[in-house]
Amino acid sequence: MKRKNLNLRTIWAIAWKDIKDSLTNKSTIVNILIVIGIVVFFWWSSTPRPFDKRIDVAYFDKGSSTLSTHSEEFGDGYHFRFFEVDSPEEIHQSMGYKKLGIVIPADFDQTVTSGGDAMLTGYTMWVFRNSVPEMESKYSNLFSQMLGSPVQVKIGDNILKPEPGVHYNTVNFQVMWAVLFMALLVVPQLMLEEKQTKTMDALMISPVSPGGMVVGKALAGLFYILISGGLYLVLNHAYVINWGLALLAFLCTAIFSIGLALFMAGFIKNPQMIGILMLPVVAVFVLPAMFQEEPLLIPSLRTIFGLVPTSAMVEIMGFSFSSYAPMQDLLIDLGLILASIVLVYAGVIWQVRRLDR
């Protein structure tokens, strides 16, 4: 028990020292601020904003309404773009990045022409669930303005939870990117400083085992992961339907990214090498995850991209934004991620043991 407590204290001491050292290093602080700035920019640019003027609408017309022909721009800059579907059920599948779905009743044009109160049944995505009253008021006013007659859009409880495979955001990819980028930018820098200051030599003769040393370094890396990836996940919390899956995906991404960064750090001799080695890492782990769901991607390449662990991480995070997670796909993704984590940390421990010789 005494030996175990000694190891735990040593592991914590390693992690705490790395955190303190990095917070006093100007280069590391600049890198952290850059990543935070990029995270906030991605959130701002991808999240629904009240000043967006273009409104994409998926609609099912029960009659032969002329509503979809009224897509001119209003005086305040708002304009609709209409996309027709063949049934109310298809609205769910076709919403994607659209903000609104509507069902147009068969007598809609007659009601508008007579000056009566026309009603449109509306649908919106899960991410907008807390803004339904404001959306109903806004869209009712815009349709009334467009048609010159009272129109009411009623969304109510028609909140659509995306099914797996229905993409309506890129948050799942961006969370992975924020975690991986912070790990690759900060962790190798910490390891390089220890090599240059000979601190690593002192660690090699300390009582802590190679595995304990890796755990200490990983805990320090996790601190910075929480700043970037955790911040991005919190900023985009409205997308999350299943928080258990979201946290699982985040934890898997964090553990793998830190291990990959530690492994990469074993080959770094100077600061310039960090940028050089990041290029192949991005090519191997970021690009496949980015383009795996590209519709025009050839099937064989899609299969190869699906075997990259970051693609599996992005998919699990996507499941957390969906109404359910296909169990078979989820288990395959988790198996791939677990195998990748074991492999990368085995490589890190091997590197540490080499230094101990």
N, C-alpha and C positions, 0 to 999 in steps of 0.2 A: 504493500500500500504506500509505503514511504517513497519507493522508487517511482510509482505511478504518479504520485503528487508532484515529485520533482520534475518528471517529464511534462506534466500539464503546466506547471509554472514556467518551465523553460520555453515551451511552445508559445504560451501567452506572452512571455518576455520578447520572443522573436517577433511576434506579430505587432506588439505594442511599439517596439523600437522602430520597425519599418514604417508604421503609421506616423509616428512622431517625426522621424527623419524626413519623410516625404512632405510633411506639412511645413517644414522649414526650408525646403528646397524650392527655389524660384521656378526652375524649369518644370518640376512636377506640378506645382500650383498652376502655372500657365496652361499646362496640358489639361489639367482637371477643368479649369475654367473654359477652355476651348470646347471640350466634350460637353459640358453643361450647356454652353451656348448653342451648340449644334442640336442637342436634345430638345431644348426649348424651341428652336427654330423649326425642327421637324414637327413638333407637337402643334405649334402655331399654324404651320402651313398645311397640315393634314386634317386637323380637327374642324368640324363644322363651325362656321363663324357667322354671327348675325348680319354682317355686312356683305355676305355673298349675294350677288344679284341674280345669278342664273339658277333656275329651279328646274331640275329634270324630273319629269312626271311619267310614271308607268300607268297606263290606263286601259281599262276594259270598257268598251262601249256596248251597252245592251241594245241600242238602237242604231241610228245613223246620225249622231250628233255632229254638229260643225265645231264643237268646242276646240278640237285639236288644231283647227286652222287659225285660231286666234292666238298666235304665239308672238305677236309683235311686242316690241319693247315699250314699257310704260314710261311715263315722264320721270319717275324716280329711279329709273335704271333697271328695274326688275323685268325679267322676261322668262317665259316658260318654254321648255323643249319637251314635246310629247313623244312617248314611245308606246305603241299599241301592243297589247298582248291578247291572246285568244280566249282567256277565261279568268275569272277572279282568282283562281288558284295559282295561275301563272304569275300573278303580281308578286307573290312571295319569291318566286324563283328569279324574277327579272329585276327586282329592286336594285340589287348591287349597290352602286354608289349613288343611286337616286335618293332624293329626299322625301318624295311623296308618291303614293299610289292612290288611284281613285277608280271608283266604279261609277260610270255615267248611266243613269236610268234611261229607259227607252223614251220617256216623255220629256226629257230634259229641255230640248229646244222649244217645245210647245210651252212649257212652264216659264221659260225665260221670256219668250215672245209675249206672253200674256201678262207679264209683270209680276207673276207669282213668286213665292219663295222657293227657289230651286235648291235641291239638296244633292250633295256629292258625298258618297261614302269614302272616307279617306283611310289610308294605311301609311304607317311610317315605321322606321327601323328602331330596334332596341335602344340604340345610342341616343335617340331623341325622346325617350319615354318620359323624361321629366319636363319636357317642353311642349307637351301636347296642347294645353290650353292656349299658349302663345301662338303655336302653329295654326290651330283652328281659326283663331282670330285673324292672323296674318293672311292665310290663304283665302279665307272667306272674303276679306277686303280686296285682295288682289283679283280674284275671279269676278267679284262684283264690279270692280273698276274696269276689268277687261271686257265684260259683256254688257255693261251699262244697266244691269238689273240685279236685284238681291240674290246672292248665292251663298249658301252655307255649306262649309266643309266640316263634316263630323267624323273625327278619328276615334274618339272614345278609347276603347280597349283594343283597338286593332293595331297592336304593337307586334311587329314581326321579329321573331328571333331567327337569325340566319341559320340555315342548315349547313352541315359540313360541305365544303366545296363552293359555297356561295360567298364570294369575296366582296366586301364592301368597305374595306380599309386596308392599309398596309402596316398597321400598328404591330402585328405579330412579327413581321420582319424587322421593323425598326427597333423593337425591344431587344431582339437578338443582336442587332448591329450595335446598339448603345452599350450593351454588356461586353461584347467582344472587343469593340474598339477601345473602351476604357482599359480593359485588361491588357491588351497588346501595347497600349501607349504608356501605361504607368508601371506595370509589374517588371518588364525587362529593364526599365530605367532604375528601379530599386535594386535589382540584382547587379547591374553594372556598377552602381555606386559602391556596393559592398565589395566587389572585386577590386575596384580602384583604391578603396580605403583599407583593404586587407581585412575587413571585418569578417569576410567569409572564412578566412583562415582560422580566426578565433572560434567560429561556430563549428568548424570541423573537429576541433579538439574538445568541444563541450560535451557534457553527458548525454545530450539529446541524440536520438537515432536519426538516420537519414529520413525515415518516414515522418518523424516528429518535426524535423526541420521543414519538410515540405508542407506539413499541415500549418505550421506557423506562418510560412510565406503565403499560403492560400488564404488564411484568415485575414492577413493584411490586405491581400487583393480583394477579398470580399467586401471590405470596408469601402473601397472605391467603386466597386460594382454597384453597391446599394445607392451610391450618390447618383450615378448615371442611369443605369437600367431601372433601378427602383424608382427614381424620379419620373422617368418616362412612363412606367407602368401606372404610377399614381396619377399623373396628369391625364392619362387615357383610361381611367377607371370606369368611365361610363360604358365602354365597349364590353366589359367583362360580364359574362353570364355565369360562368363556373369559376369561382375564385380558387378552388382547390387545384384545378388543372392549370390555371394561370400561374400560381405559385410554384407548382411542380415544374412547369416549363421554365420559369425564371431560375429556379434553383439548379436544374440540369444545365441550363445555358451558362450560369455563373461558374459552376464547378468545372465544366469542360473548358471554358474560356480561360480561367485562371491556370489550369493545367497546361493548356496550349501555350500560354504566355510564359510560364515557367520553363517549359521545354525549349521554346524559342530563345529564352534568355541564356541558355547554356551555350549557345553558339555566338553570342554577341561579345565583341571585344572593344567596341567603341560606339559612341552615340549614333554615328552615321549608319551603322549596321542595323539599327532598329527600323529605320525607314526602309532600308533595302529588303530586309526579311519580311516586312509587313506586306509587300507587294505579292509574293507568291501565296502567303497565307490568305490574303483577301481573295485572290483568284481561285483558290481551292475551296475555301469555306464560306465566302460571302456571295460570290456570283451564282453558284448553284442554288443557294437558298433564295436568291432574288428572282431567278428566272425559271425555277422549277414549274411554276404554274402558268408560264407563258403559253397562251393558246396555240401559237404557231410552232412550238418546240417539237422536234421530231420525237416519237415515242421512245426510241432507244436512248436518246440523250436524257429524256425525262426520267427514265429508269435509273441511269447512272447518277443523275443529280439527286434522286431520292435516297441514294445510299450514303450521301454526305450527312454527317450527324447534325450539322446546323440546319439542314432542310427538315430533319425530323423535329428539331426544337421549334422551328417556325410553325410546323404543322400542328404540334401539340398546343402551342400558344393560340393558333387559329381555332382549334377545337374549343378552347375556353371562351371564345367569342361566339360559339355556335349553340344551337339548341341541344345538341348531344354530341358525343364522341364515338365514332365507330370502334368497338372494342378491339377488333382484329388489327386495325390500323394503329390504334393507340399502343397495343402491346408490341407490335413490330417496331414502332418508333422508340419506345422505351428500351427495348432490347438493343437496338442500334446505338442509342445514346450511352447506355451502361457499358457496352463493350468498348466504345470510344473513350469513355472516361477512364476505364481500367487500363487501356492501352497507353494513353497519354501520360497518366501518372506513373505507370511502370517505367516509361521512358525518363521521366523527371527523376525518379529515385535512382535509376541506373546512372544518370549523369552525376548526381550527388555522391554516389558511392565511388565513382571514378575520381572525383576530386579528393576523396578521403584516402586514396592510395599514396 
